[in-house]
Amino acid sequence: QVGDRVLCFTDGLIEEHDARGGQFGEEQLIACVNRIEHAEEGVRAVVRSLSHTLIQERGGITSDDATLFLIEWRGGAADHLATLA
């Protein structure tokens, strides 16, 4: 559907430890995404806010890669994207 989004990320994002010493984890990532999704508009703003939030949660320190890739469907025909065999 138009407006659907898919967030792709590396394992370093959820395996990293937060500032309190615990593993950041999927539940914290989901909570951050849900909080930011409702506050920001546009893919760039969401990814920027999420990146800044993750840095803050980690106390500004990271020891692993943390890559985010957010895709948003804006509509249109996508028949040319699929290959049928």
C-alpha positions as CSV (number, residue, x, y, z in Angstrom):
1,Q,0.0,0.0,0.0
2,V,1.1,3.6,-0.6
3,G,3.0,4.8,2.5
4,D,4.1,1.3,3.6
5,R,7.7,1.3,4.9
6,V,10.3,-1.4,5.4
7,L,13.2,-0.9,7.8
8,C,16.4,-2.9,7.0
9,F,19.3,-2.9,9.5
10,T,22.5,-4.7,10.3
11,D,22.7,-6.9,13.4
12,G,25.1,-4.4,15.0
13,L,22.1,-2.2,15.6
14,I,20.4,-4.6,18.0
15,E,23.4,-6.4,19.4
16,E,25.1,-3.2,20.6
17,H,24.8,-2.3,24.3
18,D,22.9,0.7,25.5
19,A,24.3,3.2,28.0
20,R,23.1,1.2,30.9
21,G,25.1,-1.9,29.8
22,G,22.2,-4.0,28.5
23,Q,21.8,-5.2,25.0
24,F,19.9,-2.7,22.9
25,G,17.7,-5.5,21.3
26,E,14.8,-5.7,19.0
27,E,12.2,-4.5,21.5
28,Q,14.0,-1.2,22.1
29,L,14.4,-0.7,18.4
30,I,10.7,-1.3,17.8
31,A,9.8,1.1,20.6
32,C,12.2,3.8,19.1
33,V,10.8,3.3,15.6
34,N,7.2,3.5,16.8
35,R,7.9,6.7,18.8
36,I,9.7,8.4,15.9
37,E,7.3,7.3,13.2
38,H,4.5,9.3,14.9
39,A,6.7,12.4,15.5
40,E,8.4,12.7,12.1
41,E,7.4,12.9,8.5
42,G,9.4,11.8,5.6
43,V,11.8,8.9,5.3
44,R,14.9,11.1,5.7
45,A,13.6,12.7,8.9
46,V,12.7,9.3,10.4
47,V,16.1,7.8,9.7
48,R,17.9,10.8,10.9
49,S,15.9,10.9,14.2
50,L,16.3,7.1,14.6
51,S,20.0,7.4,14.1
52,H,20.3,10.2,16.6
53,T,18.2,8.4,19.2
54,L,20.3,5.2,18.8
55,I,23.5,7.2,19.4
56,Q,21.9,8.8,22.5
57,E,20.8,5.4,23.8
58,R,24.3,4.1,23.5
59,G,25.8,7.0,25.3
60,G,27.5,8.2,22.2
61,I,29.7,5.1,22.0
62,T,29.5,2.3,19.5
63,S,31.6,-0.8,19.0
64,D,29.8,-2.4,16.1
65,D,28.4,-1.3,12.7
66,A,24.9,0.1,12.7
67,T,23.4,0.5,9.3
68,L,19.8,1.6,8.6
69,F,17.9,1.5,5.3
70,L,14.3,2.6,5.2
71,I,12.2,2.0,2.1
72,E,8.8,3.7,1.5
73,W,6.4,2.7,-1.2
74,R,5.0,5.8,-2.8
75,G,2.7,4.1,-5.3
76,G,2.7,3.6,-9.0
77,A,2.9,0.5,-11.1
78,A,5.5,-2.0,-10.0
79,D,4.8,-4.8,-12.5
80,H,8.2,-4.2,-14.1
81,L,10.0,-5.0,-10.8
82,A,8.8,-8.6,-10.7
83,T,10.1,-11.3,-13.0
84,L,7.9,-14.3,-13.6
85,A,9.5,-17.6,-14.6
